[in-house]
Amino acid sequence: MGFEHKPVLLRETIEGLAIKPRGTYVDCTLGGGGHSGCILEKLNDQGRLIGIDQDGAAVAAAGERLKGFTNVTIVRDNYCNIRQILESNDVHDADGILLDLGVSSYQLDTPGRGFSYNSDGPLDMRMDDRGSVTAADIVNTYSEKDLTRIIRTYGEERFAASIAKHITAAREGGSIKTTGELVEIIRGSIPAKFLKTSGHPAKQTFQAIRIELNNELKVLADTLDTMIDLLTPGGRIAVITFHSLEDRIVKNAFKVSQDPCTCPPDFPVCVCNKVSKGSIVTKKPVTASEEELTDNPRAKSAKLRIFEKRL
């Protein structure tokens, strides 16, 4: 199947970036190029866009979708390397940076990628298939203690200990190789009364394994400050998250960048000399409209936060 992904909060993101026709923009999670295409439509021939994605299928699809534009550069890499990527393309700062942290529809709907708990496929879940470690390695080699930790921490799963116990017991009979096998193990780990009242039983565990495998939260937390530093004065960074762990990281990073002072509240003047990098544009996160949710139910958990670099 082709790389298909409906960009969420598209209008709100484009408006929030306040695009300058001659500006330089970076789409750190290019995907199918939906957001980037709209950015490019607002740029003139002096504007420029750098698109980054570690997924080979996304890079190929975006290249095809954006081939009519001459002012776009597509790079297959992890956005954690944004500074080096920009420097290698003779770009020193950006008027806007975008992060859409969702798993694409293509990734979810392609069984061979192993992201989906709704279809059977290999336990893969690699965002970048050039990596050698897969979800199967985590499921089959992590200790019960470590599985409990990641499922509880990254999946916020109340039955993490039970799921980890059942996984380690099941693999004694042979390696767990497919998403279908893992789903059934998870289903058998959760009390029946909870199976009837909650969503898909494997959703949170799959999220946890994917985050662990792709190092998603650490990359996000480690890179946000760099992105803000790379903005031009008045430039904006827009981040779309899909679960509370990501959103908390973005919210806290923006808050610290806006109000970095670490002096005790009773100090009459600031002595830490930490200077604000800018201001939060979105006092509350922007969420999808009813109209968008009808068209794209996967936008339900999306939250957009925007920060503007000080002038």
N, C-alpha and C positions, 0 to 999 in steps of 0.2 A: 504494500500500500504506500501511497505518497505521504509526505510529511505534511499533515494537516493539524493546525492548531489555531483556535480562535483566540486572538489576543484579548485578555480581560481588561476591563476598565480603560479601554482604548481612548475614548474621548476625554475622560478625566485626566489620564496620564499626559496626553499631548497638550491639553490646555495647561496642566500643572507645570510642564517643563518650560512654558513661556518661550517657545522657540524663536530664535533670531535667525533670519534668512541667511546671514553670512556666518553663522555660528558653527562650532565644532561639537559634535555629539557622539556619545559612546553608548551603544546598546550592549551591555555586558552579558546578556543572555538572549542571543539573537533569535533562537528558535526558528520558526518558519519565516521570520522577517516581517510579521504583521505590524508591530509597533514601528520598526525601522522604516517600513514603506511609507507610513504616515509622516514620520519625521522628515524623510527625504523630500516628500511632496511640498514641504514648507520651506525647504532650503533653496537658495539660488545657486548659481554656478560657482560662487565663492564659498559656499557652505560645504561641510564635510561630515561624513558619518563613518565611524569605525564600529564594525559589528564583531562581537566575540562570542564564540560558543565552542564547547569541548566535544559536542556531539557531531560526528561526521555526517550523519543524515541531515541534521539541521543546517550545517554549513552548505551542503549540496543544495538543499531545498531553498535556502535563503538566496544563494547565488543565482539560482534560476529565477526566483521571484523578483529580485532586485537588479536583474541584468540590464534593464533599461536605464539605470542611473549610472552616471560616470564618476560621481563623487562619493562612492562608497568603497570601503576597504573591509574585506571579511577575513578574520583571523581565527583559525582553529586553535583554541587554547583555553585555559581556565582563567576566569576574570581576576583571580588572585594575582595574576601577573600583569595587571593593567598598566602599571607604571612602565614596565619594560616594553610592553606592546606599543604604547603610545610613543615612547622614545624611539623605538625602531621604525616607526612610521613618521618621524619628524614632527610629532605633536607633543606640545609641552603642557597644555592645559585644555580643559573642555568647558563649554558653556552649559552642557547638560549631560548627565549620566543616568542611565536607566538600568534597573535590575528587576526582572520578572522571575521570581523564584519558583514558579510552579513547574510541575512535571507536565510535559506537553501531551496533548491528546494522542499524538503519534506514538510517543513512548508508552503511554498507558494502553493504547489499542493494538499494539504490535506484540503478540504473545512471546515472540522470540527475544524481546528485550527483558522480559521477566519482571516488569514493574507492577503488573496487574494481578490482583487477587481474584479477578472475575474470569480469567481464562488461564488454561494450563500452558505452561512454557518452562524453559530452563530457568533455574535460579540465578539470574544474571544481575540485573539492576545497575549496571555500569552506565554512568552518564557519558564516559569516554571509554569506548571499547578497546582502546589501545592499552589500557591497564590490565594487569595479569590477574588481579584478585577480583572475585565475584561474590555475589550474595551467598552462593553455595559454600564458599570457604568460611564465611562467618557462621553460617548455620551449622556446619559440620565440624568446625574446629574450636570455636569459642567455648570456654568453660561455662558451666551452668551459671556460675556467679556473674561472669561477664555478659552473658545473654540476658540475665535478669536486669543487670545495670542498664544496658542500652535500650531494652524494651521499655523499662520504667522511665528512663530519663528522656529518650528521644521519641518514644511513642506515647508517653504519659498513660500507659496501660496499667489498670489496677490489678490485672491478673498476670503481671509480668513473671512472677516467680513460678506460677503454675505452668505457664507457657514454656518457659526455659526448661523446667523439669521434664515436661513431656517431649520437648525437642531432643534433649540429651538422651532420654530413654529410647526414643524412636530410632535414633541414628546408630544405636548399638546393633540393630538388625541390618545395617547397611546404610550407605550415604543417602541423605535426603537430596534429591536431584531436581525436583520440579516445584513450581509454585502451587500446583494442585495438591501435591503431597503435604506441603507446608500448611496450606489452608486447612486441610483435614486435621492435622495435628493440633493446630491452634483451636479449631472448633471443638475438639475433644478436651481442651484444657479449660474451657470456660463453662461455668454452671449453666444448665439448660434454661433456667429462668431469666438469665441475663441475655442469652442468645435471642430470646423472643422480643426483648424490649429495646435493644440497642441496634446500632447499624451493623455493617459487615464485621464479623468477629476478627478478621485478619487485618483490617485497615491500619490500625495503630502499630501493629508489629511490623508490617511491611514498610511503613513510614520509618520506623526506627532502624531497620536494617539498611534501608536506602541511605538514610542520613549518615549512619556509621560508615558505610562502604565508600561514599563519595565525599566524606569529611565536610559536609555541607555547612554545618553551623560554625565550625572553626574558621573556614574560609570566609564566611560572611562577617563574623566578628572581627577577624584580623584585617579585613580589607576596607571596611566602611570609612575609617579615618583617612586612609590613603585617598579614597575617592573624593572625599570632601576637600582634602588638601589640593587635589588636582583641578578643582573647579576654578574658573575665573571669578573675579568679584561680581556678585550678582548671579552667578551660575547656580543651577539647581540639580539636585539628585532626587530621583523618584524611585521608590522601592515598593514592589508589590509582593506581599507575603501571603502564605496560604495556611499557616498554622501558628499557634500561639508562641512557640519557641522562637521562630524566625521573627515574628512581629515584636517580641519582647527585646530581642537584640537590637533591632532597628530603632525602636522607640527609645531605648536607653542610650544608644550611640548618638542619636540626634539631640537628646536632652543634655548630655554631657557636652556636646559640641556647642550648644547654645548657652549653657550655664556651667562652665567648667570650674568655677570657684570652689575650692575645697576648704576655705576658712570656716571656722566655727560660726554658727549663726549670731552669736553675741559679740563678734568682733566688729568694732565701729567702722573699720575700713578693711579692704581686701589687701592681704599681704602675700598671697600665694602667687600673684602676678599672672594668673592664667587668664587669657583673653578669649572671649567668645569668638567662634568661627563664623557665626551667622545666626539664622533664626528658623524655627520650625514653621513651615507654611500651613501645614495641616494640623490644627489643634486637636482634632479627632481624626482617626483614619477614615479615608473615603472608601465606601463599599459599593457594591454593584446595585444598580437600579432594578426595580421589578421587571422592567422591560428586558434588561440584559439577562436576568436570571431565567426568564421564560425562554430566551433564545439559547442560553448557555448555562445550564445548571452547575457546571464546574466552577463558575465564578462565585458561588455562594460563600465560600470562606475567604475570598480575596480581600486584602486590605492594602490601601495605597497610602504611603506617607511621603511627604516631600520636605526637603530642607534647602534653604537658600544661603549661599555663601555671602558673608558680609561684604559690603562695597568698600 
